Amino acid sequence: MALKDLRERIATEKQNLNTMRMNHVISPLEDTSKIKKAKTDIARMMTILAEKEQQN
């Protein structure tokens, strides 16, 4: 995955996380573990991005 694509994916996932949080405030989610999973996925992608940037 190219750096540009990875940055776009991170931005998209962050927007999805914010939307999920807002929806949870208004109407509690049935599966709140989705929020934690989304945060973990974003952190993983950011780690991969940092590693790739360091290599270049």
N, C-alpha and C positions, 0 to 999 in steps of 0.2 A: 504494500500500500504506500503510495506516495505521501510526502509530508503534507502537501496541500489537501489531499483527500482526508488524511487523518485529522487535520485541523478542522475541516468542515464537519467531519463526523462528531468530533468532540463538541463543537458548537451546537450541533443538532441535538445531541444527547443531553447537553446542559439545558436546552430549551424544553426538552421532553420532561426532564426532572423537575424543572420549575412548574410546568403545567401540572404534573402529577402532584406536587406539593400543594398547589393552589386547589386542585380538585379535592385533595384529602382534607383541607381545612373546611371546605364547603360541605362536602359529603364524604365521610370516612371511607377509605378504600377497604375492600374486603381482604385484600392481601397486601399488608403494609411492608412485607419483605421486598416488594418490588422497588420501593424507594431505596432501600439499602443496597440492593443488587445494582441499581442504576448508578449509585454513587461509587460503588466498587468498580464497575465497568469503566466509568469516566476516569477514575484514578489509574486504572491499568493502561488505558489509552494514553493518558498524559505521561505516564512512565515510559511507554514505548516511544512516544514522540520525543521526549527528552533524550533517550538513548540514541535515536536516529539522528537528532540534531548534533549530538556530541560526536558522532562518527564522521559527520560531514565537516 
